[in-house]
Amino acid sequence: MENILLLILGVTFIVIGCCLIKHKLMFLIAGYNQVSLTNDQSKALGKIVGNFILLTGILVTIDYIRINYFSSSDEKIFYIVMGISFIIGLIIMTSQIFKLFRRGK
């Protein structure tokens, strides 16, 4: 049962990430205020956050696939690589957001 929930979570993140990249469901971004941002900044913010959520959904879906089809693989190494990928994605997203708002001022 928990494996199915992992797949549902991963697919949900992928769908939300794709919607944010296409500038839909922007209300899901905490602190998003359309009035204070230009249209270009708003689209760039959606693309940046959408890419990160898409990365998260892909990592969760890959974990589901690993659990169900590659159970003999070493999970410790997988989780280390997954954690490093998540941290790198978080750093890239944060730096892009800082550049976006620094450029806007």
Secondary structure, 3 states (H helix, E strand, C coil): CHHHHHHHHHHHHHHHHHHHHCCCCHHHCCCCCHHHCCHHHHHHHHHHHHHHHHHHHHHHHHHHHHHHHCCCCCHHHHHHHHHHHHHHHHHHHHHHHHHHHHHHC
